[in-house]
Structures are given as C-alpha cells and as structure tokens.
Amino acid sequence: MEKVKKIRGGDVRTASRLIRNLEDGMIEARSTIKHIFPLTGRAHVIGLTGSPGAGKSTLVDGLVESFRKKEKTVGVLAVDPTSPFTGGAILGDRIRMQRHAEDPGVFVRSLATRGALGGLAKAVGDAIHILDVMGKDKVIVETVGTGQQEVDIINHSHTVLVVLIPGMGDEIQAIKAGIMEIADIFVINKADREGSSKLRREIMAMLDMAPPETFAAGWRPPIIRVENAFEPDGFGKSLEELSATIEKHYQHLVQHNLIGSRVRRKAVVELNEAIRNSVLEPVLNRLVQNGEIEGMIQKLINKETDPYTLAEDVARRYLKECSG
C-alpha cells in the first residue's frame, strides 16, 4: 500500500494527513491503519500527565532535545482541548516546540480531545502506531491536564511520568485522585519554588505506605526534580537526569519481561475501542439520521421512561437485526 510505504519512509505530510483523517473518523483512514498495525511495536512510548500549568510542554520540549543529543528520533503527540469554534486543537504553548520543526528526526503533532474522556484524543492510539511505523525511537504523548481522568494515559504508554509542581495547593488532592498510582516516574517541575521539599516528602510518604507488590519487579518510582527552565544549566542537567531515568525504566521493563503486560493492556483498550466504533457508532448514527434519538430524548425529559430501558430496547432491536 502506497501510503504505508511513504509513512515507513518517514513522509511527514502523509503521516499528518492520515492522523487528521483519523480524527475526522474517515473510513479510509481505518483501512490504512489495518495495514500499519502489523508493523508496529518498536517505539518506546512515554506518557506525560499532570495538572494544567504543571509545565508539561516545557518538559516535552526539553526531553526532545535530550533524546536528540543521544541520536534518538522522536515523535510528539500533544493532546489539546478542543476549540469550541473550530473543533480543532487549541495549540497553546505548542509554539515553543517549533524550534524542532526543521529537525527531520522530530515529528510534532497536536490532537484535539473532541470531548474524549481521560484527557486523550480518540485517535491517539492509532497516531502512536503511525509514529512508530515512521521509525521514531521515542513517542511522547502529552495529555490535557484534567485531573482524575488523566489515568487513561497508562493504557497507551510504556513509561508514565506524573508531573507535579509545588505551591499549587493541590498536592494532597492529586495524591487522592488516583493519578499518583499510575506513575513510573514522578517529576517535580519548577523545583526552585517554595514547597518543593514538602511535595517530595509527601510523595515519598505515599510510596512508603504502598505495599511492595505495587512496584513492578521492584521498580519504586523515582522522584526527579527539574529546575527552572529560565536557568538553562540547571534545567539542562535535570532533563538529562530525567531522560536517563526514562531509559532506565524501559530497560527495567525489558529485563523483567514486563513489556508484554503493558502491550496486552494497550491491546485490550484498542480492541474495546474498535468494537465500540464498529458497533455503537453506526447504531447511534442511524438513530440520529432517522430522528429516533430526538424522540427518545423527549421521552426522557418527560420522564416517560428511563435511559436503561431505551438502551435495552435499542440493543434488542439491532442485535436481532444483525443475527437475522
């Protein structure tokens, strides 16, 4: 297939167009992914999650530079909130990554959440596959900062970084949110701020309370402090330490045969999503097109029925239709 051949050759335009078509839900894009999927599985996928304003984009920018110094090719998927006007991604501080735009070893793409839960775009899983097949050694996925829903990043990543900053007043809330449980590495960003040591102690206390089996094959999530980005020397050293720790975690997964469990988790999620897209979306589209959905909504508003009864009726009708 010509498109797959171009993507394997690193063609940026073809890859960008395919990702856009996936976001738009075009059927031909799914057909291309079918040919791409068997070629995947080589890239190291790194997920960054954390509260809004934690400086994730600055970290990604620094990590790209650090990986490039090690001659690693890098793909970045920056997942942004959806613009209420265009339906596309609000680029925000993605602009600062433009310094990598002329580097053929770096591919940066913004994706819009379009209402998807978990701070992730629906197309992110397939977009990761595309960057993988392009030959990127590292694929970095930066998520929207949406609190508890951020845990979905674990379904797509080998290594998960949870980014926190001191002085936000939400340290304890973050610990309670469940987001802390998915971290392979904790990053205290803007570590020159007051409260950095206190935040580190709170993370360590949480880790001390966790049962030993929580840590996969003995990997206790390290805590990396990253200095102010406006102090290049300290920031650069912090990023070198962070990128080295990321690599160390990946090697830990490989040496202890843990990659397979993470690949399986991703496969389960992708299968569920594919079934949902193939079964649920056509039914919903049909209900919208024939106007039936509006009648159902009105019945709910009038309290004539309930959502479960309506859903069960739809399931019975369409499953019977498929079996008949």
N, C-alpha and C positions, 0 to 999 in steps of 0.2 A: 504494500500500500504506500503510495507516494508521500502522503502526509507523515506517516510513521517514519519513513526513510529520512525525511527532512528534519523531523524532530530528533531522531537519533544522531543526525549530523550537527545538532545544536542550532538549528534555524530558529531564531528568536521570534520572527514575525509569525511563522506557522504555529509555534507554541502559544504565543499570545492570543492568536485568533481562536485556537481550539479552547483555551481557558475561557475566553469571552463567550464562545458558543455554549460551553458547559453551564456557565452562569445563566445564560438565556434559556437553558433547557432544550436546546435543539437536538433532535433525534440523531442527526448525522454525527454529532459530537460523541454521543454514546457509542455509536458504531466504531468510531476511531479508537475510543478507549478500549474496546474489546480486543483490538489488535495490539494495543500498547501494553495491556496488563501483564501478559506472559513475560515481558521483557524487564519487568520491574524487580526491585528487591536489593539494589546495590547501595543506594544512598543512605546516609545516616541522617535521620530526621530529628530535628531539635525543636521542641516547642517552648515558647516563652509565654507566660501568663502572669497576671498581676493586676492590681488596681489601676484605674485610669490615673495618669500623671506620674506613674512609677518610673518613667524613663525607659520603657521597653524599646522604643525606636532608636534611642541613642545607644543602647546596649547592642542592638542588632547591627547598627552601623559599625560599631567598634569590633564586634565579632567577625563581621565580613572582612574587615581589614586584617584582623589577626589570622584568620584562616587563609587569606590570600598570601600573606607572608610565608605561610607554610606550603604554598603552592597547591592549595585545595580549591577546587571550583565550588561556587556557592550559588544556591537558588534561594530567594527570599519570597515568601508569601505573606504579605502584610494584610491581615483581615481587618477591615474598617467598618464602622457603622454605615448604614445605607443613607444616602442623601434623600430627604423627603421630596426633593424637587426632581431629581434625575433618575433615582433608583440605583445610581452607581455608588462607588465607594467614595467617601469623603477622605481625601488624601492626607489631610492634616500635615504632620511633620515628616511625611514620606519624602518631602522635598530634599531633606538633608542627605538622603541616600543617593541623590543624583550625582555625587562625586564618583560613584562607582559605575555610572551609566556608560562610560566609554570602555570599561573593562570587559572584554569578551568572556572572562571567566566568572562573571557575575550576572545573574538574571533576577530582577526585582519586579514583582507584580502585586498590585493591590487587588483585593477581592472584597466585595460587599456582602455583608451578612444577610441582607434582604429578609430580615425577620427571623433568621435561624437562631435557635436557642444555643446556649453554650459558647457564645462569642465566636462561633465559627461559621464560615460560609458553607452552604450545602456542597459547593463544588470543590472544597479544599482537598478532600481525599483524592479525587481524580487529578487535581492540579499537582499534588505531590508526586503522583505517578508520572506525570508529564515531565517534571523537572528531573526526576530520577532517570528516565529514559534519555533525557538530554545529556546525561553524563555528569550531573552535578554530584560532587562528593558529599557535600553538606546541604541539606534543605532545612532552612529555618522558617518556622511558622510562628508569626507574632499575632496573638489574638487580641480582640477587643477586650477592654477591661470591664467585665460585667459581673464581678463578684462570684457568687456561688456557682453560676452556670459555667464558669471557666474550666471546670474539671473535665469537660469533653476533650480537651487537648490531649489527654493521656491516651485516647483511642487512636491517635494518629502519629504519635511520637515514640522514638526510642528513648530519648532523654528529655525530661521535662524540667525547665527552670521556672521556679516561682520567684518573682521579683517583688520585693518589698522596699519601702523607704521609711525612714524614721520620721516622727513628727506629724504623721497624718492622723493620729488619734484612733486608728482602726486596727492596731496590731492584734488585739485580742479578738476582735470580730473576724479578722482574716483567719486566725487560728481555728475559730469555731466553724468557719464556713465550709470546711472540708477541702478547701483548695490546698491546704498545707499537706494533706495526706498523699497528694499525687507527686510531690516534689522529689526529684532525684538530686537536685542541687538547689540550695537556697541562695539568692543573691540579694544582699542589702545594698541597694543602689543609693547614690548620693550619701555615702557613708561618712562624709565630713560633717553632716548635720548633727545637731544635738539630739540625743536619744538613740543613736546608733548602737551603743554598747548595751543599752537596755533592751532594744529589739533583739539583739543577738542572744542575750541571756534568756529571753522568753522563748525563742526558737529552740535553744539548747534544752531548756526545761521541758518543752513539749516532746522533743526527741527522747529525752531521758525517761519520760513516762510511757513511751511506746513499748509494747512487748517486742522481744528480739525477732520474732518471726515476721514483724512488719518490714524489716530490712532484707531485701532480696539478696540471698547468698552473702549476707554480712555487709552489704553496702549501706552505711549510715550516711544520709545526705549531708554533704559538707556545706558550710556557710561561707560564701565568698563575699568579701566587702569590696565594693567598687567605688573608687574615689570620684571626686567632682570632674565632670567632663571638661570643664574650663581650666583644669590643671593637667595639661597633656601628659607630662611624665608619669604622675601617679595614676592617671586614668589608663594610660597605655600598659603599665605594669599589671594593673588589676585585670585588664582584659586578657593579657597573656596568661595570667593565672587561671582565669575563668575558662578560656578556650582549652587549656591543658587539662583542666578538671573534666570538661565535657568529653574530651578524647579518652581520658582515664575511665570514665563511666561506660563509654561504649565498649572499650576493651574488657571491662568487667563483665558486661553482658555477654560478650563473645566467649570469654574464657570459661564462664559458668553456664553456658548453654541456655541463656535467658532470652536471647533474641527471639527464639521460636515462640515463647509465650506472648511476647509483645506483638509479633506478627499475627498470631492467632486472634488476639483481641481486636486488632485492626480488621482482620478478615470477617469476624463476626459482625462488626459495626457496618462494614461495607455491604455485606450480604443483606442485613436488615434494611439498610437504606435503599439498596437496589430493589428489593421486594416491595418496599413501600412506594417507590417511584413507579414500578411497573404495575402494581395492583391498585394502590389507593388513588394516585393522581388521575388515572383515566376515569375512575368512578366519580371522583369529585368534579372533574371537567365535564363529564356527561350530565351530572346533576345541575351544574351551573348553566350549561347550554340549553337544557330543556326547561329551565325555570323552576325545577322541582325544589332546589335548595332554598329559594325565597319563600316558598310555601312552608317548608319545614321551619325556617326561622320565625315566621309569623306565628306558627303553632306554639313554638317555644315561648315567644313573647306573651301570647295569650294564655299560657300555662295549660294548654290543651293536652300536652304530652310532655315527655322529657327527652333529653339528648340520647340516653341509652336505648330507649325504645325505638327511636328513629334510626339510630345506628344499626341496631339488630335487624330492623326491617330491611334496611339497605343491604346489609351483609347477606341476609337470606335470599333476597331477590337476585343479587348479582352473582352469588356463588351458585345458585340454582341455574342461572343463565349460562354460566361457564361450564357447569357439569352436564347441562343438557345439550 
